[in-house]
Amino acid sequence: MGKIGATELVIVLVIALVIFGPSKLPEIGKALGKGIGEFKAHAKKITEDEKDTNKKSDDKNDD
C-alpha cells in the first residue's frame, strides 16, 4: 500500500478534470510543479546545511 498505480492515477486525473475543468488544469499543474520544485530546493539546502554543520562540528572535535 502507498504506491499509486496507473489505474489510480487515471482515476485521480479524471476526477480533477471533472472538478476543475480543462481550463484550470494547466494552471494547477504549473502551480503544483513549482511548489514541488521549491520544496526540493529547500530540502536540498537544508541537507547541505546539515552536512556543513556536521563537518564543522567534526573539525572542531579533531582539534
C-alpha positions as CSV (number, residue, x, y, z in Angstrom):
1,M,0.0,0.0,0.0
2,G,1.1,3.6,-0.6
3,K,2.1,3.2,-4.2
4,I,-0.1,4.7,-6.9
5,G,-0.6,2.5,-9.9
6,A,-1.7,3.6,-13.4
7,T,-5.4,2.9,-12.7
8,E,-5.4,5.1,-9.6
9,L,-3.6,7.9,-11.4
10,V,-6.1,7.9,-14.2
11,I,-9.0,8.0,-11.8
12,V,-7.5,10.9,-9.9
13,L,-6.8,12.8,-13.2
14,V,-10.4,12.2,-14.4
15,I,-11.8,13.5,-11.1
16,A,-9.6,16.5,-11.2
17,L,-10.8,17.2,-14.8
18,V,-14.4,17.0,-13.7
19,I,-13.9,19.2,-10.6
20,F,-11.7,21.9,-12.1
21,G,-12.4,21.7,-15.8
22,P,-10.0,21.7,-18.7
23,S,-9.1,25.4,-18.5
24,K,-7.8,25.3,-14.9
25,L,-5.8,22.1,-15.1
26,P,-2.7,23.6,-16.7
27,E,-2.6,26.4,-14.1
28,I,-3.0,23.8,-11.3
29,G,-0.3,21.6,-12.8
30,K,2.1,24.6,-13.1
31,A,1.5,25.7,-9.6
32,L,1.9,22.1,-8.3
33,G,5.2,21.7,-10.2
34,K,6.5,25.0,-9.0
35,G,5.6,24.0,-5.4
36,I,7.3,20.6,-5.7
37,G,10.4,22.3,-7.2
38,E,10.6,24.8,-4.4
39,F,10.2,22.0,-1.8
40,K,13.0,20.0,-3.4
41,A,15.3,23.1,-3.5
42,H,14.7,23.9,0.2
43,A,15.1,20.3,1.2
44,K,18.4,20.1,-0.6
45,K,19.6,23.3,1.0
46,I,18.7,22.0,4.5
47,T,20.5,18.8,3.8
48,E,23.6,20.7,2.6
49,D,23.5,23.0,5.6
50,E,23.2,20.0,8.0
51,K,26.2,18.3,6.3
52,D,28.2,21.6,6.6
53,T,27.3,21.9,10.3
54,N,28.3,18.3,11.0
55,K,31.5,18.7,9.1
56,K,32.4,21.9,11.1
57,S,31.5,20.1,14.3
58,D,33.7,17.2,13.4
59,D,36.6,19.5,12.6
60,K,36.3,21.2,16.0
61,N,36.3,17.9,17.7
62,D,39.5,16.9,15.9
63,D,41.4,19.9,17.4
